[in-house]
Amino acid sequence: MFKTASFKNIFRFQAFTVAELMVTVAVIGVLSAVVFTSSQAFLRRDQANAAAAELVGWLEAISARSGSVGPCTVQFTAANGLAPGATFASLQAGDARCTPEPNLALPATDGNRTYNVAVTYTPNGTTALAFTNRAGVVANGVEAVVRISVNNQLPLRCVRIRFGTLSTGINNATGDVAQTCTVWERT
C-alpha cells in the first residue's frame, strides 16, 4: 500500500520567503504611486480643459448676441486659489441683454483642488473688454488672454480674445499662470 512518507512528499507546500513578499509589496507600491500620479494629472487636465471650454462657450454666446443688443462688456476675475463655483468672468452690471447667465462660474473639481486664473489685457491698463454691436468684434482693439490652471500644476490652458476671434491655447510644460500658452488654435 501507500507509505506515509510518500504522502508527505505529495502534499508538501512551498511557501514564499519574507524577501520575496517584501519585493512583491514594493513593486505593487511603486506601480500604485505611478498610476495615482498619472491619474491626478489627467484629472487636472480635464478640469482645466472644462474651465477653458465653458469660458469659450460663454464668450461665443455673448459675442453672438452683442450684434443685436449692443455692446456687452466682460470682466474677468484673476486670482490664485479660486474655489470651484467662484465667478471668474462676468458681464459688467450683470447685463442680461447679452446672455441669460451674466456670471460664469468655475466648474466643479474633485477633492481639494482650486483654480488659478490670470488675465493679461492689451493695451496695458485695460480692465475689461466690450463686444460691440458689429457681430462680436471687440471694441478699441482690446485683447485679453485668460490663463487657467488647477492647483498651479500642469497643464496650463488659455483663451485669447482679440478683435472678432476666440482662440484656445495649451502649454503642457507648465501650470504657472504667469507663463503663456505655446500652442494656439482658433475656435
KETIVEX-669281 format. One record per residue (C-alpha): residue number from 1; x, y, z. Coordinates in nm, 4 decimals, m for minus. Example, Ala and Ser with C-alpha at 12.3 -4.5 7.8 and 13.67 -1.06 7.14 Angstrom:
2
<r><i>1</i><east>1.2300</east><north>m0.4500</north><up>0.7800</up></r>
<r><i>2</i><east>1.3670</east><north>m0.1060</north><up>0.7140</up></r>
END
This chain:
187
<r><i>1</i><east>0.0000</east><north>0.0000</north><up>0.0000</up></r>
<r><i>2</i><east>0.0962</east><north>0.3607</north><up>0.0484</up></r>
<r><i>3</i><east>0.3717</east><north>0.4701</north><up>0.2717</up></r>
<r><i>4</i><east>0.3196</east><north>0.7747</north><up>0.4887</up></r>
<r><i>5</i><east>0.6450</east><north>0.9264</north><up>0.3635</up></r>
<r><i>6</i><east>0.5112</east><north>0.9429</north><up>0.0083</up></r>
<r><i>7</i><east>0.2009</east><north>1.1310</north><up>0.1294</up></r>
<r><i>8</i><east>0.4263</east><north>1.3900</north><up>0.2879</up></r>
<r><i>9</i><east>0.6130</east><north>1.4379</north><up>m0.0384</up></r>
<r><i>10</i><east>0.2913</east><north>1.4685</north><up>m0.2398</up></r>
<r><i>11</i><east>0.1322</east><north>1.7293</north><up>m0.0118</up></r>
<r><i>12</i><east>0.4419</east><north>1.9305</north><up>0.0686</up></r>
<r><i>13</i><east>0.3632</east><north>2.3060</north><up>0.0469</up></r>
<r><i>14</i><east>0.6072</east><north>2.5612</north><up>m0.0831</up></r>
<r><i>15</i><east>0.5984</east><north>2.8996</north><up>0.0916</up></r>
<r><i>16</i><east>0.7252</east><north>3.2410</north><up>m0.0145</up></r>
<r><i>17</i><east>1.0210</east><north>3.3792</north><up>0.1711</up></r>
<r><i>18</i><east>0.9930</east><north>3.7081</north><up>0.3539</up></r>
<r><i>19</i><east>1.2263</east><north>3.8693</north><up>0.0992</up></r>
<r><i>20</i><east>1.0049</east><north>3.7605</north><up>m0.1926</up></r>
<r><i>21</i><east>0.6970</east><north>3.9023</north><up>m0.0205</up></r>
<r><i>22</i><east>0.8729</east><north>4.2331</north><up>0.0513</up></r>
<r><i>23</i><east>0.9847</east><north>4.2691</north><up>m0.3116</up></r>
<r><i>24</i><east>0.6307</east><north>4.1975</north><up>m0.4319</up></r>
<r><i>25</i><east>0.4805</east><north>4.4569</north><up>m0.1966</up></r>
<r><i>26</i><east>0.7421</east><north>4.7148</north><up>m0.3014</up></r>
<r><i>27</i><east>0.6691</east><north>4.6603</north><up>m0.6730</up></r>
<r><i>28</i><east>0.2948</east><north>4.6942</north><up>m0.6121</up></r>
<r><i>29</i><east>0.3571</east><north>5.0157</north><up>m0.4146</up></r>
<r><i>30</i><east>0.5683</east><north>5.1713</north><up>m0.6907</up></r>
<r><i>31</i><east>0.3114</east><north>5.0808</north><up>m0.9559</up></r>
<r><i>32</i><east>0.0315</east><north>5.2256</north><up>m0.7430</up></r>
<r><i>33</i><east>0.2212</east><north>5.5525</north><up>m0.6966</up></r>
<r><i>34</i><east>0.2805</east><north>5.5864</north><up>m1.0713</up></r>
<r><i>35</i><east>m0.0837</east><north>5.5157</north><up>m1.1529</up></r>
<r><i>36</i><east>m0.2067</east><north>5.7594</north><up>m0.8870</up></r>
<r><i>37</i><east>0.0238</east><north>6.0397</north><up>m1.0066</up></r>
<r><i>38</i><east>m0.0783</east><north>5.9875</north><up>m1.3686</up></r>
<r><i>39</i><east>m0.4472</east><north>5.9856</north><up>m1.2844</up></r>
<r><i>40</i><east>m0.4119</east><north>6.3130</north><up>m1.0911</up></r>
<r><i>41</i><east>m0.2500</east><north>6.4804</north><up>m1.3937</up></r>
<r><i>42</i><east>m0.5348</east><north>6.3584</north><up>m1.6166</up></r>
<r><i>43</i><east>m0.7944</east><north>6.4934</north><up>m1.3725</up></r>
<r><i>44</i><east>m0.6252</east><north>6.8360</north><up>m1.3567</up></r>
<r><i>45</i><east>m0.6055</east><north>6.8458</north><up>m1.7369</up></r>
<r><i>46</i><east>m0.9745</east><north>6.7630</north><up>m1.7702</up></r>
<r><i>47</i><east>m1.0701</east><north>7.0266</north><up>m1.5138</up></r>
<r><i>48</i><east>m0.8572</east><north>7.2977</north><up>m1.6797</up></r>
<r><i>49</i><east>m0.9996</east><north>7.1979</north><up>m2.0198</up></r>
<r><i>50</i><east>m1.3541</east><north>7.2190</north><up>m1.8817</up></r>
<r><i>51</i><east>m1.2964</east><north>7.5702</north><up>m1.7432</up></r>
<r><i>52</i><east>m1.1489</east><north>7.6909</north><up>m2.0746</up></r>
<r><i>53</i><east>m1.4264</east><north>7.5272</north><up>m2.2794</up></r>
<r><i>54</i><east>m1.7001</east><north>7.6806</north><up>m2.0629</up></r>
<r><i>55</i><east>m1.5360</east><north>8.0224</north><up>m2.0957</up></r>
<r><i>56</i><east>m1.5184</east><north>7.9909</north><up>m2.4758</up></r>
<r><i>57</i><east>m1.8838</east><north>7.8834</north><up>m2.4973</up></r>
<r><i>58</i><east>m1.9961</east><north>8.1686</north><up>m2.2716</up></r>
<r><i>59</i><east>m1.7947</east><north>8.4257</north><up>m2.4691</up></r>
<r><i>60</i><east>m1.9256</east><north>8.2912</north><up>m2.8014</up></r>
<r><i>61</i><east>m2.2832</east><north>8.3318</north><up>m2.6762</up></r>
<r><i>62</i><east>m2.2125</east><north>8.6909</north><up>m2.5703</up></r>
<r><i>63</i><east>m2.0356</east><north>8.7656</north><up>m2.8978</up></r>
<r><i>64</i><east>m2.3294</east><north>8.6337</north><up>m3.0989</up></r>
<r><i>65</i><east>m2.5899</east><north>8.8323</north><up>m2.9029</up></r>
<r><i>66</i><east>m2.3926</east><north>9.1542</north><up>m2.8925</up></r>
<r><i>67</i><east>m2.4673</east><north>9.2098</north><up>m3.2615</up></r>
<r><i>68</i><east>m2.8367</east><north>9.2540</north><up>m3.1864</up></r>
<r><i>69</i><east>m2.8393</east><north>9.4013</north><up>m2.8348</up></r>
<r><i>70</i><east>m2.5464</east><north>9.6399</north><up>m2.8442</up></r>
<r><i>71</i><east>m2.2177</east><north>9.6427</north><up>m2.6580</up></r>
<r><i>72</i><east>m2.1576</east><north>9.3748</north><up>m2.3952</up></r>
<r><i>73</i><east>m1.8676</east><north>9.4378</north><up>m2.1555</up></r>
<r><i>74</i><east>m1.6894</east><north>9.1408</north><up>m1.9953</up></r>
<r><i>75</i><east>m1.4607</east><north>9.1444</north><up>m1.6927</up></r>
<r><i>76</i><east>m1.2501</east><north>8.8576</north><up>m1.5591</up></r>
<r><i>77</i><east>m1.1550</east><north>8.7658</north><up>m1.2043</up></r>
<r><i>78</i><east>m0.7848</east><north>8.6897</north><up>m1.1762</up></r>
<r><i>79</i><east>m0.6646</east><north>8.5225</north><up>m0.8572</up></r>
<r><i>80</i><east>m0.4887</east><north>8.2207</north><up>m0.7180</up></r>
<r><i>81</i><east>m0.6870</east><north>7.9679</north><up>m0.5213</up></r>
<r><i>82</i><east>m1.0303</east><north>8.0366</north><up>m0.6706</up></r>
<r><i>83</i><east>m1.2733</east><north>7.7765</north><up>m0.5433</up></r>
<r><i>84</i><east>m1.4896</east><north>7.5732</north><up>m0.7792</up></r>
<r><i>85</i><east>m1.8130</east><north>7.7642</north><up>m0.8271</up></r>
<r><i>86</i><east>m1.6427</east><north>8.1036</north><up>m0.7901</up></r>
<r><i>87</i><east>m1.7219</east><north>8.3608</north><up>m1.0581</up></r>
<r><i>88</i><east>m1.4278</east><north>8.4121</north><up>m1.2915</up></r>
<r><i>89</i><east>m1.5978</east><north>8.6049</north><up>m1.5708</up></r>
<r><i>90</i><east>m1.8924</east><north>8.8414</north><up>m1.5565</up></r>
<r><i>91</i><east>m2.0817</east><north>9.0943</north><up>m1.7599</up></r>
<r><i>92</i><east>m2.0481</east><north>9.4487</north><up>m1.6412</up></r>
<r><i>93</i><east>m2.3548</east><north>9.5389</north><up>m1.4354</up></r>
<r><i>94</i><east>m2.4892</east><north>9.1835</north><up>m1.4885</up></r>
<r><i>95</i><east>m2.6285</east><north>9.2840</north><up>m1.8276</up></r>
<r><i>96</i><east>m2.8964</east><north>9.0196</north><up>m1.9021</up></r>
<r><i>97</i><east>m2.9390</east><north>9.1500</north><up>m2.2585</up></r>
<r><i>98</i><east>m2.6116</east><north>8.9857</north><up>m2.3549</up></r>
<r><i>99</i><east>m2.6709</east><north>8.6403</north><up>m2.2098</up></r>
<r><i>100</i><east>m2.9124</east><north>8.4771</north><up>m1.9661</up></r>
<r><i>101</i><east>m2.6105</east><north>8.3956</north><up>m1.7456</up></r>
<r><i>102</i><east>m2.4384</east><north>8.7226</north><up>m1.6530</up></r>
<r><i>103</i><east>m2.1752</east><north>8.5396</north><up>m1.4448</up></r>
<r><i>104</i><east>m1.9604</east><north>8.2398</north><up>m1.5361</up></r>
<r><i>105</i><east>m1.8582</east><north>8.0131</north><up>m1.2502</up></r>
<r><i>106</i><east>m1.5632</east><north>7.7776</north><up>m1.2438</up></r>
<r><i>107</i><east>m1.6601</east><north>7.4123</north><up>m1.2886</up></r>
<r><i>108</i><east>m1.6631</east><north>7.1666</north><up>m1.0008</up></r>
<r><i>109</i><east>m1.3496</east><north>6.9710</north><up>m0.9159</up></r>
<r><i>110</i><east>m1.2977</east><north>6.6564</north><up>m0.7199</up></r>
<r><i>111</i><east>m1.1164</east><north>6.6716</north><up>m0.3919</up></r>
<r><i>112</i><east>m0.9413</east><north>6.9765</north><up>m0.2574</up></r>
<r><i>113</i><east>m0.8489</east><north>7.1484</north><up>m0.5845</up></r>
<r><i>114</i><east>m0.8614</east><north>7.5176</north><up>m0.6664</up></r>
<r><i>115</i><east>m0.8146</east><north>7.7188</north><up>m0.9835</up></r>
<r><i>116</i><east>m0.5516</east><north>7.9772</north><up>m1.0620</up></r>
<r><i>117</i><east>m0.6610</east><north>8.2365</north><up>m1.3160</up></r>
<r><i>118</i><east>m0.4529</east><north>8.5183</north><up>m1.4641</up></r>
<r><i>119</i><east>m0.5584</east><north>8.7743</north><up>m1.7246</up></r>
<r><i>120</i><east>m0.3436</east><north>8.9930</north><up>m1.9460</up></r>
<r><i>121</i><east>m0.5050</east><north>9.2820</north><up>m2.1314</up></r>
<r><i>122</i><east>m0.3596</east><north>9.4699</north><up>m2.4253</up></r>
<r><i>123</i><east>m0.3249</east><north>9.7655</north><up>m2.4105</up></r>
<r><i>124</i><east>m0.1919</east><north>9.7730</north><up>m2.0542</up></r>
<r><i>125</i><east>m0.4217</east><north>9.9350</north><up>m1.8012</up></r>
<r><i>126</i><east>m0.7352</east><north>9.7907</north><up>m1.9606</up></r>
<r><i>127</i><east>m0.9633</east><north>9.6104</north><up>m1.7151</up></r>
<r><i>128</i><east>m1.2461</east><north>9.4836</north><up>m1.9385</up></r>
<r><i>129</i><east>m1.3333</east><north>9.4174</north><up>m2.2996</up></r>
<r><i>130</i><east>m1.6503</east><north>9.5059</north><up>m2.4856</up></r>
<r><i>131</i><east>m1.8096</east><north>9.3046</north><up>m2.7641</up></r>
<r><i>132</i><east>m1.9624</east><north>9.5658</north><up>m2.9967</up></r>
<r><i>133</i><east>m2.2837</east><north>9.5505</north><up>m3.1949</up></r>
<r><i>134</i><east>m2.0717</east><north>9.4756</north><up>m3.5035</up></r>
<r><i>135</i><east>m2.1158</east><north>9.0972</north><up>m3.4768</up></r>
<r><i>136</i><east>m1.8982</east><north>9.0360</north><up>m3.1757</up></r>
<r><i>137</i><east>m1.5987</east><north>9.2483</north><up>m3.2642</up></r>
<r><i>138</i><east>m1.4072</east><north>9.3602</north><up>m2.9549</up></r>
<r><i>139</i><east>m1.4035</east><north>9.7417</north><up>m2.9271</up></r>
<r><i>140</i><east>m1.0968</east><north>9.9659</north><up>m2.9277</up></r>
<r><i>141</i><east>m0.8531</east><north>9.6923</north><up>m3.0338</up></r>
<r><i>142</i><east>m0.8501</east><north>9.5458</north><up>m2.6820</up></r>
<r><i>143</i><east>m0.7180</east><north>9.1920</north><up>m2.6482</up></r>
<r><i>144</i><east>m0.7274</east><north>8.9647</north><up>m2.3464</up></r>
<r><i>145</i><east>m0.5585</east><north>8.6350</north><up>m2.2644</up></r>
<r><i>146</i><east>m0.7088</east><north>8.4316</north><up>m1.9798</up></r>
<r><i>147</i><east>m0.4746</east><north>8.1645</north><up>m1.8372</up></r>
<r><i>148</i><east>m0.6158</east><north>7.8809</north><up>m1.6238</up></r>
<r><i>149</i><east>m0.4542</east><north>7.6018</north><up>m1.4234</up></r>
<r><i>150</i><east>m0.5644</east><north>7.3738</north><up>m1.1413</up></r>
<r><i>151</i><east>m0.3596</east><north>7.3897</north><up>m0.8203</up></r>
<r><i>152</i><east>m0.0946</east><north>7.5809</north><up>m1.0202</up></r>
<r><i>153</i><east>0.0182</east><north>7.2475</north><up>m1.1650</up></r>
<r><i>154</i><east>0.0352</east><north>7.1070</north><up>m1.5171</up></r>
<r><i>155</i><east>m0.1268</east><north>7.1784</north><up>m1.7589</up></r>
<r><i>156</i><east>m0.1890</east><north>7.5445</north><up>m1.8453</up></r>
<r><i>157</i><east>m0.4908</east><north>7.6319</north><up>m2.0620</up></r>
<r><i>158</i><east>m0.5503</east><north>7.9706</north><up>m2.2247</up></r>
<r><i>159</i><east>m0.8301</east><north>8.1586</north><up>m2.4002</up></r>
<r><i>160</i><east>m0.7326</east><north>8.4545</north><up>m2.6200</up></r>
<r><i>161</i><east>m0.9956</east><north>8.7122</north><up>m2.7186</up></r>
<r><i>162</i><east>m0.8994</east><north>8.9529</north><up>m2.9959</up></r>
<r><i>163</i><east>m1.0865</east><north>9.1621</north><up>m3.2491</up></r>
<r><i>164</i><east>m1.3548</east><north>8.9128</north><up>m3.3634</up></r>
<r><i>165</i><east>m1.1958</east><north>8.5795</north><up>m3.2766</up></r>
<r><i>166</i><east>m1.1511</east><north>8.3427</north><up>m2.9868</up></r>
<r><i>167</i><east>m0.8526</east><north>8.1083</north><up>m2.9679</up></r>
<r><i>168</i><east>m0.7655</east><north>7.8363</north><up>m2.7214</up></r>
<r><i>169</i><east>m0.4129</east><north>7.7519</north><up>m2.6204</up></r>
<r><i>170</i><east>m0.2220</east><north>7.4872</north><up>m2.4316</up></r>
<r><i>171</i><east>0.1088</east><north>7.4579</north><up>m2.2519</up></r>
<r><i>172</i><east>0.1719</east><north>7.1114</north><up>m2.1135</up></r>
<r><i>173</i><east>0.5147</east><north>7.2071</north><up>m1.9779</up></r>
<r><i>174</i><east>0.3894</east><north>7.4363</north><up>m1.7000</up></r>
<r><i>175</i><east>0.0941</east><north>7.5108</north><up>m1.4790</up></r>
<r><i>176</i><east>0.2203</east><north>7.8569</north><up>m1.3857</up></r>
<r><i>177</i><east>m0.0390</east><north>8.1169</north><up>m1.4885</up></r>
<r><i>178</i><east>0.2390</east><north>8.3758</north><up>m1.5147</up></r>
<r><i>179</i><east>0.3565</east><north>8.1857</north><up>m1.8248</up></r>
<r><i>180</i><east>0.1733</east><north>8.1715</north><up>m2.1549</up></r>
<r><i>181</i><east>0.0436</east><north>7.9013</north><up>m2.3836</up></r>
<r><i>182</i><east>0.2749</east><north>7.7760</north><up>m2.6550</up></r>
<r><i>183</i><east>0.0278</east><north>7.6172</north><up>m2.8981</up></r>
<r><i>184</i><east>m0.2825</east><north>7.8056</north><up>m3.0175</up></r>
<r><i>185</i><east>m0.5814</east><north>7.7053</north><up>m3.2244</up></r>
<r><i>186</i><east>m0.8732</east><north>7.9111</north><up>m3.3398</up></r>
<r><i>187</i><east>m1.2175</east><north>7.8055</north><up>m3.2197</up></r>
END
